[in-house]
Amino acid sequence: MTMRTRSLGTTGPQVSALGLGCMGMSALYGEADRAESIATLHAALEAGVTLLDTGDFYGMGHNEMLIGEALRAAPAARREQALVSVKFGALRGPDGSWLGYDGRPAAVKNFAAYSLQRLGVDHIDVYRIARLDPDVPIEETVGAIAELVEKGYVRHIGLSEVGAETIRRAAATAPVSDLQIEYSLISRGIEDEILPTTRELGIGITAYGVLSRGLISGHFTADRQLGAGDFRAMSPRFQGENLRHNLNLVEALRKIAEQKGVSVAQIAISWVLSRGEDIVPLVGARRRDRLTEALGALDVTLEPADLAAIEEAVPAGAAAGDRYPAAQMAHLES
C-alpha cells in the first residue's frame, strides 16, 4: 500500500488520500477500547495517514484529549505530520443531550481555546462549525475563524454540512479550504448542487460516512443488537424494512467485491476515492484490523466496467430512510 496525497482545495494543505475520523473512539457507536483506539491512531500515522478529524463535542472533549494523548506518545516525525481538523459549535448537556449550535464570534474563539488545550497543540489545522447556527450569519462565524487564522491559532477555514448558498457566502468572506459532508454510495445528495459549487470555488471535500456508519461495510447484519447509546439504534436507515432493503444493496455490492477479490468496505471506499482528487474520504476505524482493511482500498483500481456495475447495483437514491432522524435532518442544508 502506497499512501497518496490530495489537496484540501486550492487554499488548503496536502493531506493523505484517506483521513481518520475519530468520533467513534469516544461517542455514538457504543463502547470503545481506549488502548486500542490509541494503537489505531498510531497505526494510522505510521501508515502515512495525516488527517485526523474530531469534534470538541465528541464525548464532550474526550475525543480531543484522546488524540492529544496519542500525539504526545507518537514519534516526533509522525506527530509533526499530523493535521487535525476540529468541528465546534454543537452544545451538549451533562446528560449528553444536544442543545443546539453556537456560531457567535465570541463562542468561536472560546471553543478554540479549549480545543487547543485538550489537544495539546499550538494551532488547529482546519477549524469549522459543525452545523450552521440559524441565528448567526455564516459571515460572522467564518470571520471569527479568519481572525484566529490571522493570529496563528488556526491554519485553514472549513465548513460542515452546509448548502451551496452558504458555501458561496462563506467563501466571499474569507478563503475556505474544505467542506466536510456525508458522501457515500448511498448518500449522494451533494452531487446536484454542492459538489459543483465547491469545484467552482476550489474548495475540497472531506467525505465522512463513506461506509454509512458501518451499514455498507459488509460487516453489519440484520440481527445485530445495538446499545441504547448507539446512534444507529435511532437512525432511519437501520430500522426494520429500511435495514433489510439497505442490506440487500450491500449483498449486490458484495458480488462485485468478490469478483475483484476485495472486501465490500474496500469497494465502497474506492468508489468515493474514484469521484475526484478533490475528495478525501474519512474512515471511521476504531480498531487496527478495520483500519488495515480500509487502507487496502488505496490498492483497489475500479475500471469503467466496475463503476458501471456498482452504479447498477447501488444507483443514486437507492437507500431506504434518511441519514439522520427528523430532528437532526432539520439542521442540515441541501
C-alpha positions in Angstrom: 0.0 0.0 0.0 1.3 3.4 -1.0 -0.2 6.4 0.7 -1.1 9.0 -1.9 -1.9 12.7 -1.1 -4.7 15.0 -2.1 -5.3 18.7 -1.6 -8.0 20.2 0.7 -9.0 22.7 -2.0 -6.8 25.3 -3.7 -6.1 27.1 -0.4 -5.8 24.0 1.8 -3.0 21.7 2.8 -1.8 18.5 1.2 -3.2 15.5 3.2 -3.2 11.8 2.9 -5.6 10.3 0.4 -7.6 8.8 3.3 -8.2 10.6 6.7 -9.2 9.0 10.0 -12.5 10.1 11.6 -12.1 9.6 15.3 -15.6 10.2 16.6 -16.4 6.5 17.2 -13.5 6.2 19.6 -15.4 8.4 22.0 -19.1 8.6 21.2 -22.2 7.4 19.4 -21.2 3.8 18.4 -21.1 2.0 21.7 -18.2 1.3 23.9 -14.7 1.8 22.5 -11.4 0.4 23.9 -9.1 3.3 24.8 -5.8 1.4 24.4 -7.0 0.0 21.0 -8.1 3.5 20.0 -4.7 5.0 20.7 -3.0 2.0 19.0 -5.2 2.6 15.9 -4.3 6.3 15.8 -0.6 5.3 16.0 -1.0 2.7 13.3 -2.7 5.3 11.1 0.1 7.8 11.5 2.7 5.0 10.8 0.8 4.1 7.6 1.1 7.7 6.4 -2.4 8.9 7.3 -2.0 12.6 8.1 -5.6 13.9 8.5 -7.2 13.3 11.9 -10.8 14.5 12.3 -12.5 15.3 15.5 -15.1 17.5 17.2 -14.9 19.3 20.5 -18.3 17.8 21.4 -17.3 14.1 20.7 -17.6 12.7 24.2 -17.7 16.3 25.5 -13.9 16.8 24.9 -12.9 13.1 25.4 -12.0 12.7 21.7 -9.7 15.7 21.6 -7.9 14.5 24.8 -7.6 11.0 23.3 -6.0 12.4 20.1 -3.8 14.7 22.2 -2.6 11.7 24.3 -1.9 9.7 21.1 0.0 12.5 19.5 2.2 13.0 22.6 3.1 9.3 22.6 3.8 9.2 18.8 7.3 9.5 17.4 8.2 13.1 16.7 8.2 12.7 12.9 4.7 11.2 12.9 3.4 13.8 15.4 4.6 16.6 13.2 3.0 15.2 10.0 -0.5 15.0 11.7 -3.1 17.6 10.6 -6.0 17.9 12.9 -9.5 19.0 11.8 -11.8 20.2 14.5 -15.6 20.8 14.4 -17.1 23.1 17.0 -20.4 24.7 17.9 -22.6 21.8 19.0 -23.9 22.4 22.5 -24.2 19.4 24.9 -25.8 18.9 28.3 -24.2 17.0 31.2 -26.5 14.1 30.3 -25.2 14.1 26.7 -28.3 15.8 25.3 -28.0 18.1 22.3 -28.8 21.7 22.9 -28.3 23.4 19.6 -25.4 25.2 17.9 -23.5 28.4 18.7 -21.6 30.2 16.0 -21.2 33.6 17.7 -17.7 35.1 17.2 -17.0 35.1 20.9 -18.1 31.5 21.2 -15.9 30.5 18.2 -12.8 31.9 20.0 -13.9 30.3 23.3 -14.3 26.9 21.7 -10.9 27.2 20.0 -9.2 28.0 23.3 -10.4 24.8 25.0 -9.7 22.7 21.9 -6.1 23.9 21.8 -5.7 22.9 25.4 -7.3 19.5 25.1 -5.3 18.6 22.0 -2.0 19.9 23.4 -1.2 21.8 20.2 -0.5 25.5 19.4 -2.7 25.6 16.3 -5.6 23.7 14.7 -5.1 22.8 11.1 -8.7 23.0 9.9 -11.5 24.6 12.0 -15.2 24.5 11.2 -18.6 24.9 12.8 -20.3 21.5 12.9 -23.7 22.8 11.7 -24.9 26.3 10.7 -26.2 28.3 13.6 -29.5 29.6 12.3 -29.3 32.7 14.5 -25.8 33.8 13.4 -24.9 34.8 9.8 -22.2 32.5 8.4 -20.1 35.6 7.6 -19.8 36.3 11.3 -18.8 32.8 12.2 -16.3 32.5 9.3 -15.0 36.0 10.1 -14.2 34.9 13.6 -12.2 31.9 12.3 -10.4 34.2 9.9 -9.3 36.2 13.0 -7.9 33.1 14.5 -6.1 32.4 11.3 -4.5 35.8 11.4 -3.3 35.2 15.0 -1.9 31.8 14.1 -4.3 29.7 16.2 -5.9 28.2 13.1 -4.3 27.3 9.7 -7.3 26.8 7.4 -11.1 27.5 7.5 -13.5 24.7 6.9 -17.3 24.3 6.6 -19.5 21.3 7.5 -22.9 20.2 6.2 -24.0 23.4 4.6 -25.6 24.1 1.2 -24.4 25.9 -1.9 -25.6 29.3 -1.0 -23.9 29.2 2.4 -20.7 28.0 0.8 -20.7 31.0 -1.5 -21.3 33.4 1.3 -18.6 31.9 3.5 -16.1 31.9 0.6 -16.9 35.5 -0.1 -15.9 36.3 3.5 -12.6 34.5 3.7 -10.7 31.7 1.9 -12.4 28.4 2.7 -10.3 25.3 2.1 -12.7 22.4 2.7 -16.3 21.3 3.2 -16.9 18.3 5.4 -20.1 16.5 4.4 -21.5 13.0 4.2 -20.9 11.3 0.9 -21.1 7.6 0.1 -22.7 5.2 -2.4 -26.0 5.6 -0.6 -25.6 9.3 0.4 -25.1 11.2 -2.9 -27.1 14.4 -2.3 -24.0 16.6 -2.8 -23.7 15.7 -6.5 -26.5 18.0 -7.7 -25.5 21.4 -6.4 -23.0 21.3 -3.6 -20.2 19.5 -5.4 -20.4 21.7 -8.5 -20.2 24.7 -6.2 -17.1 23.6 -4.3 -15.4 22.7 -7.5 -16.2 26.1 -9.0 -14.7 27.8 -5.9 -11.7 25.5 -5.5 -12.9 24.0 -2.1 -12.1 20.4 -1.3 -14.4 17.8 0.2 -13.8 15.8 3.3 -16.3 13.0 2.9 -17.5 11.4 6.1 -19.8 8.4 6.4 -18.2 6.6 3.4 -19.3 3.3 4.9 -22.6 4.8 6.2 -21.8 4.1 9.8 -20.9 0.6 9.0 -24.1 -0.1 7.1 -22.3 -0.7 3.8 -19.1 -2.1 5.3 -20.1 -5.7 4.6 -19.9 -6.4 8.4 -23.3 -5.3 9.6 -26.0 -7.9 9.9 -29.8 -7.6 10.4 -29.7 -9.4 13.7 -27.1 -7.2 15.3 -28.1 -5.8 18.7 -27.4 -2.1 19.2 -26.9 -0.5 22.6 -29.0 2.5 23.8 -26.1 4.9 23.3 -25.5 3.7 19.7 -26.6 6.4 17.2 -27.7 3.6 14.8 -30.4 2.5 17.1 -32.2 5.7 16.2 -31.0 6.1 12.6 -33.8 5.6 10.0 -31.6 3.5 7.7 -31.0 0.9 10.4 -34.7 0.3 11.2 -37.0 -2.5 10.1 -37.8 -2.7 6.4 -35.3 0.1 5.7 -32.5 -2.0 7.1 -33.5 -5.1 5.2 -33.7 -3.1 2.0 -30.3 -1.5 2.5 -28.6 -4.8 3.4 -29.9 -6.2 0.1 -27.9 -3.4 -1.6 -24.9 -4.5 0.3 -25.3 -8.0 -0.9 -25.4 -6.8 -4.5 -22.2 -4.8 -3.8 -20.6 -7.9 -2.2 -20.9 -9.8 -5.5 -18.8 -7.1 -7.3 -16.3 -7.1 -4.5 -15.9 -10.9 -4.5 -15.3 -10.8 -8.3 -12.4 -8.4 -7.7 -11.1 -10.3 -4.7 -11.6 -7.4 -2.3 -13.9 -6.6 0.6 -17.2 -4.7 0.5 -15.8 -1.9 2.6 -12.8 -1.6 0.2 -15.2 -1.3 -2.8 -17.3 1.3 -1.1 -14.2 3.4 -0.1 -12.6 3.0 -3.5 -15.8 4.3 -5.1 -15.6 7.5 -3.1 -11.9 7.8 -4.0 -12.9 7.5 -7.7 -15.2 10.5 -7.5 -12.3 13.0 -7.8 -8.9 14.1 -6.5 -10.7 16.9 -4.5 -12.4 14.4 -2.3 -10.7 12.9 0.8 -12.7 10.0 2.4 -12.7 9.8 6.2 -12.7 6.2 7.5 -14.1 5.8 11.0 -12.0 2.8 12.0 -11.8 2.2 15.8 -9.6 -0.9 15.6 -6.4 -1.7 13.8 -7.9 -4.5 11.8 -10.6 -2.2 10.4 -8.0 0.4 9.6 -5.9 -2.1 7.7 -9.0 -3.1 5.7 -9.8 0.5 4.9 -6.2 1.3 3.8 -6.4 -1.6 1.4 -8.9 0.4 -0.6 -5.9 2.5 -1.8 -4.7 -0.5 -3.8 -8.1 -1.1 -5.5 -8.5 0.1 -9.1 -12.0 0.5 -10.3 -12.2 0.1 -14.1 -15.1 1.7 -16.1 -16.9 -1.7 -16.1 -16.6 -1.9 -12.3 -18.0 1.5 -11.9 -20.9 0.7 -14.2 -21.6 -2.5 -12.2 -21.5 -0.6 -8.9 -23.9 2.1 -10.3 -26.3 -0.7 -11.4 -26.1 -2.4 -8.1 -26.5 0.7 -6.0 -27.9 3.6 -8.1 -28.2 7.1 -6.7 -31.2 7.3 -4.3 -31.3 3.6 -3.8 -31.1 3.7 0.0 -34.2 3.5 2.2 -34.5 6.0 5.0 -33.0 9.4 5.8 -29.4 9.5 7.0 -30.4 11.2 10.3 -33.6 11.2 12.4 -36.0 14.0 11.5 -34.9 16.4 14.3 -31.3 16.3 13.1 -32.2 16.5 9.5 -33.7 19.9 10.3 -30.2 21.2 11.0 -28.8 20.2 7.6 -28.8 22.3 4.5 -29.1 20.9 1.0 
